[in-house]
Amino acid sequence: MEDAPLPLEPAADLLVDVADLDRAGNALDMRRARLLATLKRMDLAPLGYSSFRAFCSSGSSRPKLAF
């Protein structure tokens, strides 16, 4: 029993889905870039970092909150 070739419509739908995923990834990258730009401009001392460079070099994904 041979596999029948995929009809054109499901293949086209798959291509649209892949394009949508790519756009979503780009949007996420832009959100990350805006967040980093905001962090670079703000005072990070309340979070426990002396500078943006110290924040970046810490490698921690969780900020140290000082209340």
N, C-alpha and C positions, 0 to 999 in steps of 0.2 A: 504494500500500500504506500503510494507516494504522497508526500505532503503537498497539498495544494498551495500555490503561491498566495500570499496575502492580498486581499483586494486593496485597491488604491486608497479607499476612504480611511480604513483603520491606520494605514501607514501615514497618511496625511495628518490624521488626528494625533498620532504619536509625535510627529514632527512639531506640531503646534504645542503639544505638552512640553517637549524639550525646550522650545523657545521660551515658553512661560517660565520654566524653571531657571533658565539663564537670566531672564529679566529679574526674577525674584532674588537671585544671587547678587546681581548688580545693585539692587535696592538695599540689600543687607550690607554690602560693602560701603555704600554711601552713608548708611546710618552709623556704621562703625567709624568712618572717617569724620563725620560731624561730631560724634561723641569724643573722639580723640582731640579734635580741634578745640572743643569746649574745655576739656580737661587741661589742655596746654595753656589756655588763657586764665584759668581760675587758680586761686590759692589752694594748694593741696595739703597745707599744714593741718587743717582739721581732720584729714584722712590719715595723717601720720607720715606724710612724705615732705621732705624739705624742698623738692623741686619736681618738675615734670620728668627730668632725667632719672631721678631717684625712683619715681613711680614706674617708669618703663623698665628700669634695670632690676626691679624687685622680682619680676616674673610671677607675681601673685595675681590670681584672678579675683581674689576677694579683698576689697579695701578694708583697712583697719579703721573702724569708726571710733572717734573720740568724742564722747558727749560730755 
